[in-house]
Amino acid sequence: MDTTTAIFAAMLMPLVALGGNMAFAHRENLRDGLTFASALGTFGFVLVILCNVGNGTTEAVTLLTVFPGIDIAFNVEPLGLLFAIVASGLWILTHIYGVGYMRGNNEKHHARFFACFAVAISSVMGIAFSSNMFTLFLFYEILTVSTYPLVAHKGTPEAIRGARTYLAILIGTSIALQLTAVIWTFVLTGTLDFTQGGILAGKATGWVVPVLLGLYAFGIGKAALMPFHKWLPAAMVAPTPVSALLHAVAVVKAGVFTMLKVGVYIFGIDFLAQTGASEWLMWLAAYSIIAASVVAMYQDNLKKRLAYSTISQLSYITLGMALASSAGALGGGLHIAMHAMGKITLFMCAGAIYVRYHKTEISDMVGLGRAMPITFIAFLIGALSIIGLPPLGGSWPKFLLMIGALDSGYIIIIAVLALSSLLNVAYLIPIVARAFFLPAPEGQPNTYGEAPLLVWLPPALTAAGCVILFFYAGVLQDFLAPIVTTGGYDAQ
Amino acid sequence: MAVEPHTVEHTARTLMDHLPVLQVLIPFCTGPIIVFLGSRRLAWPLAFVASALSLIVSLMLLWQVKDGGYIAYTLGGWEPPLGIEYRIDAANAFVLMLISLIGTITLPYALISVADEIKRRDHTLFYACWMLCFTGLLGMVATADAFNVFVFLEISSLSTYVLVAMGADRDRRALTAAYDYLIMGTIGATFFVIGLGMIYMATGTLNMADIADRLADQGANRTVRSGFAFVIVGMGLKIAMFPLHLWLPKAYVFAPSAVTVFLAATATKAAIYVMLRFTFSVYRPEFTYATNTLEMIFLPLAVIAMFSASFVAAFQTNFKRMLAYSSVAQIGYILLGVAILNETGLTAGIVHLFNHGITKALMFMGVGAFVLRAGGSFYAQIAGLGRQMPLTGAALVIGGLSLIGVPGTAGFISKWYLVQAAFERAPDNPMYLAIAVSVVLSSLLAVVYVWRAFEAMYLMAPATDIRAKEAPLLMLVPMWVLAIACIWFGIDTDLIAGAAAQAAAGLFEGSQGMLEMKGAVH
């Protein structure tokens, strides 16, 4: 199968699930089975694209021209392919988990839930394979709108309030800032294509560059850069599968992915390094990393704590772009995969605890480790990966980011990264330690009692994935290397 | 189709030649025929056939001029300046198409809505009035004779007052709404005709091309300038340009649903066209803008409208009233595009004229369907209806997204052109950066008011236990045609943006363009 067909197939497969959920809303097994099949199919088509890379074309396929110079077009490049693999692969696991969670938890409106989920995944595929900023922006907005019903899913006043914040910040920043930036870029350069080495070099000068970068950086609200991060904790009212796949992987990664794309293909790493336009962004990202970690320490709600942890980790990727060095950009790209694997594990574990014991607050989870050993061991592995300890996948991006910081000559950033790791230890490890080593309070079961199989198995698998990724990080790095080949390393 | 090109060749050619007048004549004759036949059963079919024929005619006209050029038609063969001339170029063919399209799509919707909201004995007269209103709007746009514009303006206005007042069967306040509109509309028309009088005094002609010709020769003087001011203020009232918009919310809220749909999408748009024609073709842009500094009036008023009307819309508790204020804000966008004063800006204005027309028609149709089922359009009354009437709800969601300007919908295209136009002017005047930002910031207010409606439709608990039925098919089909159009024109912009760009180019050539064309006629 050629790459073009596979790209469209990967985007259309999730829509099969949408159709299935709408048509068979009341036949649970058929409906959920169909969604599972379409998740497998989506992943399969992404793998086909992966196999084609090297012998296939990476030229853009234009679907249609919206106005002269602006197309809806797709192509394959390493960063997008990696993102697509991560999102579609984890969708399979999340769907299994989601079926277990929704049934085990007696949630309502399953069909609507899985249908919106499928639309979100389809738009993620669109984002991953966009070959210009316009197409990316289009799917970025579809992703926002399609995830709104998921956040408001429970229909309680709290859920509606959360969903309102979610929407207000994401739509607000994207329309007010990002769209302005996109149109401005178009007026300056006459194109929006993602081009190796960037398109703005020579077209924008002086104060325009940092201002434009600012419009992008804050306009990409999904990257949760402070001060536009409030939507992520607000979105935690959604059912846990949503928090796991969308708000640890698909949506937030769509944000930082866009950030990387803009840095690498719109501005160009070299151009950013020459103009120094991204220096302020680097400091802001560093601040975001530390501040969000500190806030996370004070959260007692487990999902909220994880959300703030995500905000901190996302800023690693923004930092990687803002360092304006190729090692930094590579580290950022790698962190998309590594953080996804670690954070989805943590969220799924949080959901497992909720399904089985209906506990959401960390202070109530004391001594729970003996009852749910698999869940908490998976949580520990995920946490260690987030902290960045070997032999877990999360250690590599940090390593690369530190090299990037050295390349750019910002020693202090290394200290920031180290401090962040310590803070991660401080807010993640006690959860596990207190679960295992403190005695369970009165009235709490002290014997083995895991969540249903469909709920504990997926996090166990992703925890294993964290270990495996440690050993295959080199492969991933080589795979990503082309995004910066014209810059950094070769030039030195 | 009325034209049979192959049977009798010369007949066909003649009919084709008569298209500009047929555009106006078909509905013009249908109105009285409906009254004379006096048959309730025949009124709707006749009106629908006339609208459909108008649509076909307008598409044929647009087809002929969409790549530039124009068609001149002299009524009764009397050459101007003695006779009345109709002149169709890309700009007015485009607006004619919008008006007849909305007219044709709204009629099937009106069939049920009117039966529900208006007493049976008034139906015949209702459709007759509708036809006259339709005629007036088409005539205003098609004609190239300044006084003829006034005549058609009055035809459309008088019939509109009646149509709005027919909402009185449902809510007596429709009468005061119609009365307000009558007063304001008459003041507007009076200003317009005073302006025409001054222009006539200064130039001695009423043919637009002739006026342009003579104005170019004599340059500016006080009479000509005051004439321009009167025309703009008069049309400003009909457009509901901020702060002359006070009649609009009441009229839209209390008019019968179908009338609101039709008026919101066409009446203000036709008036905007007339204003554009006067600003760009009759007066030269250099003249109107450099001497009269319209830029200093249009631009701030448009920006104020965008923010203040959106802000007011965000606090409404009635869906229809919210949409009405949103219309005032959206008219601000159109005028902003014009005031930016470059070709992209004018294109943005004309594109938005169309896109906002279909979007607002769609939304008013959806609300009308709610009114049919729930008896009112307050948020408390329509609570939860989106879930009970999923197809109507989904169409409204598409319309709402287009109103916000979410990518993939028609509204987005307008915003894009508008912001792009502002950025294009930014290098020589940094104020336009602020204008670009104000466009996007004000669309955030649209997010707020649209989302309040969505939450009422989907998240609030229903007011009654009775489950509302889905809207009838005759209402759903027009709604969905427009909903699909909202998405279609958000992705494929060839037709609309292409025609709008041609129209903008034609207008931007200003009176010079008209002079050259005039040379070609003689």
Interface residues (C-beta under 8 A of the other chain):
Chain A: L64 V66 F67 I72 F137 L138 E141 I142 V145 A152 G155 I160 R164 L167 A168 I171 G172 I175 A176 L177 L179 T180 I183 W184 F186 V187
Chain B: L401 I404 G405 V406 P407 G408 I413 K415 W416 V419 Q420 F423 E424 A426 A436 V437 V440 L441 S443 L444 V447 V448 W451 E455 L459 I491 D492 T493 A497
